[in-house]
Amino acid sequence: MKRPTKNNSNSNSFASHASKRKSYHTRTTQSTVRRPSHQPLYQDTGLACAAAGLQSLQFNQSTSPPTSTLETRSPRMAAPPPSPLGSIPTLYTAWPPILDELETESSDVQHETVEECLPHLSASSHIRLTRDVHVRFLHRCLRTLPATFVAYDPARPWLIYWVLTALSILGEDIEQYRERVTQTLSAAHNATGGFGGGHGQISHCAPSYAAILSLAMIGGTESLELIDRKALWHWLGQVKQTDGGFRVCLDGEQDVRGAYCSMVMIALLKLPLSLPPDAPARQAGLELFTDGLPEYLSRCQTYEGGVSSSPQTEAHGAYAFCALACLSILGPPHDIIPRYLDVAMLMSWLSARQHAPEGGFAGRTNKLVDGCYSFWVGGCWPFLQAAASEIQAGPEGARLSNVSLYSHEGLTRYILACCQSEEGGLRDKPSKYPDAYHSCYVLAGLSSAQHRTWYEKEDGLGSIPALTDAFRWISSPRPVETGSQAEPEMAKSEGALVPIHPIFAIPWPAVETTASWFDKQGKF
């Protein structure tokens, strides 16, 4: 279904617009149904999984979800016809059967994005991960960079983290960078215990998170000894707020990022949960870093169902990940997530972020797909899977624990067809340039799509005092379905990626080795 071209004439614009619309409907074989341009189309069982899971939570008295208005009005909402391109489902090669009649700037850009992606999605049914060129690109990112990269000066730990994570996911040995990374990060390390974006910059939760995870990945005693746990514990006590949240730095903004980054550092480094004696939050009666934190995260859920950076702001996919991961550090996901978040609404909002025919995720309502949300939104689903399977008891709960809540095939096709640069590196979409940031999170999202990750339950009421729940996750390769609409060839061994931890976002061995090393250090 071709998008009608815009009419830029200034004369009689209303009449020309109406005429154009009439002509457009005459050309189509089926009338369009008005709908918000950002809403997804669940045209196959893959993209319908999240919707079906959500409806089973809300309508558990029925064996099947109720028929929606759109399904009643549009018979084309059923499964797509056989693909003329062999194993590529029509869902990923054709315009959506339902388009909004109202043109806006947002809808125009959305349609331009579809036009940009469709040729890549339709090009071949045999799409592979071009591993070698990505590896070369990532190694170049850790060499001497041109002067134009001066803007990355306050993000040195992040650049290191992005590249090391991407290389690790690709199975590359990164120990060769141990000495250089340690030297670079030591220059960004402050007497406060935190890390700044570079030499002479103030301590900040975000680069501290990136620096500590980078040191965890390269490993080694010298690297881990760079982390001053006692000083860091005192500094984190200064950014803990009386309402339960965290600032990202002293006198900085307070948001979900600060909470997630702080709790990752506390859990991985085995820091004491009790607040330092001089922590300002103690004056409000708080005693632990976890005090008031779940309630703060709960207040960040918006009327849409998503999670915002702070209460009363716009929902964003990356903040949803931060909130879900943070809660899963505090306790068992099947217990703590439903207690503080409306899972059905969050599932609905997140499922609407996956677009068809692109297959990728967008970060916000009425926004475009972007490769980086392959992880920020795609990484939310293991947490929701754990939460949803517990909410729905009995056989239906068991079913939800085994089905996919989003289309792995759609995301995989978008990544392999649209996010790979021929020169190496991964990108937002075909018209964008590759960079280290997108290379990291696109590969992380692809790794997550390749693996089934679940929480290993234990009897009891949880383990907030020890934060051990963050280390009870398990991962295994996801079985590849066979058939006429099988997942792409990347599922074969040459395209298999290293799994990453759902909370810490680095490979599993790095998490286990680092946590064990600091556990042996004992109290400071």
C-alpha angles and dihedrals in degrees: 000000000000120000111237115246119251120258109224097183115128095204119091090345094171093054093045090050092052091047091050091051092050091049091048093053090048090056095050122081093217130036119249124242121223113248138148107281093230097056117107126237115231095207099155138029091264098062090035094061096087092045091049092048091050093049091050088058092051101036103035091147090073129065091219132032119256119264112261125229091246092053090051094050097041120044088187089075086084122095112307121255120258113294117252087213097065114243097008109103115232088239089076099040106046141058116266111269091231121060131174114249092212114087118211134162089261094050091048092053090046091054091047087055091052090049089050094050103039097074090053093045092048097043100090142352090215105069120161139186108258092216101172097056091048091051091052091048092051094048089053089055090064094052127084106306127213122260092261088072091069087107087070092063094103089046102054095124089048094052089051092047094048094051097042092048093049093048091047092051088052089054097250123151108246099178088101087074096051097103096042094046092048092050093047094048093045087063090056093046115106133204087248088070094246129102128240128209089263144334113330095008123127122260113271132179095232100055089037088057092047093046095049093047090048091052089048091054097050091041126185131129095264092053096047093044088061087075112089100206097184094051091044090051091054092047093050088052088060094054095046108106132217092242091059099261133104135239116226090231139351107302089358131125121295117228147134091275091064091050094049096044092046095050092047089056093045093049099042096044094043093236119176113271093217116094117248113260091250096050110128091221089068088071088066092052098263115141105171134048087239095054111118093355099114090048090051091051090048090056089056093065108104134215088263091060096249127109125253132205090256135352116301097016134107122294115248132183095230091054090050088057092048092051095046093046092046093051090048089057090054097052148330108319094224089057108033102037096057089043094060106022134049097242096190093054093044091049090050093050094047094046088055089059092070109087131206133246090015095055094207130109131257121211100223142018113287093009133121129261114268127187094229091066088065082088105024092053099019089053091059095068101075088058093047091045089057092045097045096048090057096046092055105058127201127019093339091057091051089051092052091051090061105037125081117252094204138028108274089180092053093050093044092051092049092051097046097039102036110019103052118094117211088223091054134269130070130266149193096260137330095283094053132082121248120251140172094260095056092039089058100046097036090054091043089053091048091050090051090050090052095053137059109225124190142166118250105226124220130191116258140058099293134271112257094148092063100028089221094143090082089067098050098083122115131197135195134168112279113243113248114233117227128214141082092313099041122158117269125282092261088086088077120097095268090060098042115121133206111263119243130211110262093226106032096037095219129099116291098245091056091054094048096045094047095046091048092048094052092041088060091051089067123194120346 
